[in-house]
């Protein structure tokens, strides 16, 4: 796993082993077997306010970020994420963002289901007054983050950072349609296959896994009748691991 996914750390590999393969090892144990890598830069934590923690079940957050194609064309990516589950519920790309286009994306994200109470956004000028009024008619209250306070919308900022680290730092989009194709391949992996430390670890859309096949002599191993298999994501940039019957 470490050789196939050089950007993964010991916690990510330990979570992958536990959630997908039922092998429980500590990150410290995984670190003993990792190849030597450059020292990591310290990274500050993004903590939630009490309000966002209390109402996380009904909050979704949205934001824009910029992507640049191989021909230096500027594309704007709009993302919407659920606070409680960390599920990325919508992502789309445009070269010319407008308030009307943004409203349409939010309508597609929210739909007609009454499961959200708040929409958290920043104070970008693209969020026109009539946009907030239209969202309000859907039964959702708009929460504006304080000026120049990205940590107030930390979950959305975090997922944008994840998209950059796991996709756009490695793949340069050729066009708008190519960028959509990258997200179409990666977002299902993010929602169903990528462990999130903030969830326990777990995944936003957990898959039912059957781990009733332990090795008779060790809880760190699986029965020999099953083998570890991996499927490539984004051409092998990442991998999804699962147990499958071993070939006889």
C-alpha positions in Angstrom: 0.0 0.0 0.0 2.8 2.4 0.9 4.6 1.8 -2.4 1.4 2.2 -4.5 0.2 5.3 -2.6 3.2 7.4 -1.7 1.0 10.2 -0.3 -0.6 8.0 2.3 0.7 8.1 5.9 0.7 5.5 8.6 -2.8 6.5 9.9 -4.4 6.3 6.5 -2.9 2.8 5.9 -3.9 1.6 9.3 -7.4 2.8 8.7 -7.5 1.2 5.3 -6.4 -2.2 6.8 -9.0 -2.0 9.6 -12.0 -0.8 7.6 -11.5 -2.7 4.3 -9.6 -5.8 5.3 -10.5 -6.3 9.0 -6.8 -6.2 10.0 -6.3 -4.1 13.2 -2.8 -2.7 13.6 -1.8 0.6 15.2 -0.4 3.5 13.1 2.9 3.1 15.1 3.2 -0.5 13.9 2.6 0.6 10.3 5.2 3.3 10.6 7.9 0.7 11.4 7.5 -0.8 7.9 7.1 2.4 5.9 9.9 3.4 3.6 11.9 6.5 4.7 10.3 9.7 3.6 11.1 13.4 4.0 10.1 14.9 7.3 6.5 16.2 7.2 5.7 19.8 7.6 3.6 20.6 10.7 0.0 21.3 9.9 -2.4 23.2 12.1 -5.7 21.7 13.2 -9.0 23.2 12.1 -11.5 23.0 15.1 -15.2 23.4 15.0 -17.1 26.0 16.9 -19.7 24.8 19.4 -22.6 25.9 17.1 -21.4 23.9 14.2 -20.9 20.8 16.4 -24.4 21.0 17.9 -26.2 21.5 14.5 -23.8 19.5 12.3 -26.5 16.9 11.4 -28.5 19.6 9.5 -25.7 21.7 8.0 -24.3 21.7 4.5 -21.5 23.9 3.4 -20.5 25.2 0.0 -17.5 27.0 -1.5 -15.7 27.7 -4.8 -12.1 27.1 -5.6 -9.9 27.7 -8.7 -8.4 25.0 -11.0 -6.1 25.7 -13.9 -5.9 23.6 -17.1 -2.8 22.6 -19.0 -3.5 25.6 -21.3 -3.8 28.0 -18.3 -7.5 28.3 -18.6 -9.2 29.2 -15.3 -12.0 26.9 -14.1 -14.1 27.4 -11.0 -15.1 24.3 -9.0 -18.2 24.5 -6.8 -18.5 21.9 -4.0 -21.2 21.1 -1.4 -20.5 18.9 1.6 -22.5 17.6 4.6 -21.0 18.5 7.9 -21.9 15.4 10.0 -21.1 12.7 7.5 -18.4 14.5 5.5 -20.2 13.3 2.4 -19.4 15.3 -0.7 -22.9 15.7 -2.1 -22.3 17.9 -5.1 -19.4 19.0 -7.3 -19.5 20.8 -10.6 -17.2 22.9 -12.9 -17.7 26.1 -14.8 -15.6 28.7 -16.6 -18.1 31.5 -15.9 -19.6 31.3 -12.4 -22.8 33.4 -11.8 -25.3 33.7 -9.1 -27.9 31.9 -11.2 -25.6 29.0 -12.0 -24.7 28.8 -8.2 -28.4 28.7 -7.3 -29.0 25.9 -9.7 -26.2 23.8 -8.2 -27.6 24.3 -4.7 -31.1 23.3 -5.9 -29.6 20.1 -7.3 -27.7 19.5 -4.1 -30.6 20.1 -1.7 -33.4 18.6 -3.8 -36.9 18.3 -2.3 -35.8 16.4 0.8 -36.2 18.2 4.2 -33.1 16.9 5.8 -31.0 20.1 5.9 -31.6 23.1 8.1 -28.6 25.4 7.4 -26.4 26.3 4.5 -22.9 27.6 5.5 -21.2 29.9 3.0 -18.6 32.6 2.9 -19.3 36.3 1.9 -18.2 36.0 -1.8 -20.0 38.6 -3.9 -21.4 35.8 -6.2 -23.9 34.9 -3.5 -26.4 37.5 -4.4 -29.3 38.5 -2.1 -31.9 36.8 -4.2 -29.9 33.6 -4.0 -30.3 33.5 -0.2 -34.0 34.3 -0.5 -34.5 31.4 -3.0 -32.6 29.0 -0.6 -34.8 30.3 2.3 -37.9 29.4 0.4 -36.6 25.8 0.4 -36.7 25.9 4.2 -33.0 26.3 4.7 -31.4 29.1 6.6 -28.2 30.7 5.2 -25.3 31.1 7.7 -22.6 33.5 6.6 -19.1 33.0 7.9 -17.3 36.0 9.4 -15.3 38.1 7.0 -11.8 36.8 6.2 -12.3 33.7 8.5 -11.8 30.6 6.4 -11.7 28.4 9.5 -15.4 29.2 10.1 -16.1 27.1 7.0 -13.3 24.6 7.9 -14.9 21.4 6.6 -15.4 22.9 3.1 -11.9 24.3 3.1 -10.6 20.9 4.3 -12.3 19.0 1.5 -10.9 21.5 -1.1 -7.5 20.9 0.3 -8.1 17.1 0.0 -9.1 17.5 -3.6 -5.9 19.4 -4.3 -3.7 17.0 -2.5 -5.2 13.8 -3.9 -6.2 14.9 -7.4 -5.1 18.3 -8.7 -1.5 18.2 -7.3 -1.0 15.1 -9.4 -3.3 15.5 -12.4 -3.4 18.6 -14.6 -6.9 18.8 -16.3 -6.8 19.2 -20.0 -10.3 20.8 -20.3 -13.5 21.4 -18.4 -14.9 18.0 -19.4 -11.6 16.3 -18.3 -11.8 17.9 -14.9 -15.4 16.7 -14.5 -14.2 13.2 -15.4 -11.6 13.4 -12.7 -14.2 14.2 -10.1 -16.6 11.6 -11.4 -13.9 9.0 -10.7 -12.6 10.3 -7.4 -15.8 11.4 -5.6 -17.3 7.9 -5.3 -13.9 6.8 -3.8 -14.0 9.8 -1.4 -17.6 8.9 -0.3 -17.4 5.1 -0.1 -13.7 4.2 0.1 -11.6 6.8 1.7 -11.3 6.6 5.6 -11.9 9.8 7.5 -10.2 10.2 10.9 -13.0 12.6 12.0 -15.6 9.8 11.5 -13.9 7.3 13.8 -12.3 6.3 11.3 -15.1 5.5 8.9 -16.3 6.6 5.5 -19.3 8.9 4.6 -21.2 6.1 2.9 -19.9 2.9 4.7 -20.1 -0.4 2.8 -21.1 -3.5 4.7 -18.0 -5.6 5.2 -17.9 -9.2 6.4 -14.9 -9.7 8.6 -15.9 -13.1 10.0 -13.0 -14.8 8.3 -10.1 -14.3 10.9 -6.9 -16.2 10.8 -7.0 -19.0 13.4 -3.8 -17.9 15.0 -3.8 -14.1 14.7 -6.3 -11.2 14.8 -3.9 -9.2 12.5 -4.3 -11.6 9.6 -7.2 -13.0 7.5 -8.0 -16.6 6.7 -5.8 -18.0 3.9 -8.8 -18.7 1.8 -9.2 -15.0 1.2 -6.7 -12.6 -0.5 -6.3 -8.9 -0.6 -7.3 -7.3 -3.9 -7.0 -3.7 -5.0 -8.7 -1.6 -7.7 -7.0 1.5 -9.1 -8.5 4.9 -8.8 -7.6 7.7 -11.3 -5.3 5.4 -13.2 -3.5 4.1 -10.1 -3.0 7.4 -8.2 -5.0 5.8 -5.4 -6.3 2.3 -4.7 -9.4 0.7 -3.1 -8.7 -2.5 -1.2 -11.1 -5.4 -0.4 -11.1 -9.1 0.4 -11.8 -11.6 -2.3 -11.7 -15.4 -2.4 -8.2 -16.6 -3.1 -7.6 -18.4 -6.4 -7.2 -22.1 -6.0 
